[in-house]
Amino acid sequence: MSQQLVLTDYVDAGMRRVSVKPLEDGSFAGRIPGCLGLLAFADTPESCIDELRSTFEDWILVGLKFGDPLPILDGIDLNEVPVLEPVETL
């Protein structure tokens, strides 16, 4: 039985939305619609997608660290504040 992690599902949801377009200089720009400020550039579409995935993962972690609102992707809301149980319940 495999276990999926919420962050993995979130990254996968974002990567399904990837848009890669050629630039005038022959390179490529990639973005994920709805993820403001997230861009990646590379020499090929494949490397652009790889760069975008890495940048997206960092973008998520920085957003979580600083409490920036992240878009809800495929129903996954990383903005929800977790309910913590007291230590005594352990």
C-alpha positions as CSV (number, residue, x, y, z in Angstrom):
1,M,0.0,0.0,0.0
2,S,1.6,3.3,-1.1
3,Q,1.0,6.6,0.7
4,Q,0.7,9.8,-1.2
5,L,1.8,13.1,0.4
6,V,-0.2,16.2,0.2
7,L,2.8,18.2,-1.1
8,T,3.4,15.6,-3.8
9,D,-0.2,15.8,-4.9
10,Y,0.0,19.6,-4.9
11,V,3.1,19.6,-7.1
12,D,1.5,17.1,-9.5
13,A,-1.6,19.3,-9.7
14,G,0.4,22.3,-10.6
15,M,2.5,20.5,-13.1
16,R,-0.6,19.4,-15.0
17,R,-1.2,23.1,-15.6
18,V,2.2,23.9,-17.1
19,S,2.4,26.3,-20.0
20,V,5.7,26.4,-22.0
21,K,6.1,28.9,-24.8
22,P,9.0,29.5,-27.2
23,L,10.8,32.9,-26.9
24,E,12.3,35.0,-29.8
25,D,15.8,34.0,-28.9
26,G,15.0,30.3,-29.3
27,S,14.8,29.5,-25.5
28,F,11.6,28.6,-23.7
29,A,9.6,30.1,-20.8
30,G,7.4,28.1,-18.5
31,R,4.7,29.1,-16.1
32,I,1.9,27.6,-14.0
33,P,-1.3,29.7,-14.4
34,G,-2.5,30.9,-11.1
35,C,0.9,30.8,-9.5
36,L,1.9,34.4,-9.5
37,G,5.6,35.2,-10.0
38,L,6.5,31.7,-10.9
39,L,8.5,31.5,-14.1
40,A,11.3,29.3,-15.5
41,F,13.5,29.6,-18.5
42,A,15.6,27.0,-20.4
43,D,17.0,26.0,-23.8
44,T,14.5,23.2,-24.5
45,P,10.9,22.6,-23.5
46,E,11.9,19.5,-21.5
47,S,14.5,21.3,-19.5
48,C,12.1,24.2,-19.0
49,I,9.6,21.8,-17.5
50,D,12.3,20.3,-15.2
51,E,13.4,23.8,-14.1
52,L,9.8,24.8,-13.5
53,R,9.2,21.8,-11.3
54,S,12.2,22.6,-9.2
55,T,11.2,26.3,-9.0
56,F,7.6,25.4,-8.2
57,E,8.8,23.2,-5.2
58,D,10.9,26.1,-3.9
59,W,8.0,28.6,-4.5
60,I,5.7,26.4,-2.4
61,L,8.1,26.1,0.5
62,V,8.9,29.8,0.6
63,G,5.2,30.6,0.4
64,L,4.5,28.2,3.3
65,K,7.4,29.6,5.4
66,F,6.3,33.2,5.0
67,G,2.5,32.6,5.2
68,D,1.9,33.7,1.6
69,P,-1.5,32.6,0.2
70,L,-1.0,29.7,-2.2
71,P,-3.6,28.9,-4.9
72,I,-5.9,26.0,-4.4
73,L,-5.0,23.3,-6.9
74,D,-7.4,20.4,-7.6
75,G,-9.1,21.0,-4.3
76,I,-5.8,20.9,-2.3
77,D,-5.6,23.9,0.0
78,L,-2.2,24.4,1.6
79,N,-3.5,27.6,3.3
80,E,-5.5,25.8,5.9
81,V,-4.1,26.2,9.4
82,P,-3.5,22.7,11.0
83,V,-5.3,21.9,14.2
84,L,-2.7,20.9,16.7
85,E,-3.4,18.6,19.6
86,P,-1.8,19.2,23.0
87,V,1.2,17.2,23.9
88,E,-0.6,15.6,26.8
89,T,-2.7,13.6,24.3
90,L,0.3,11.7,23.1
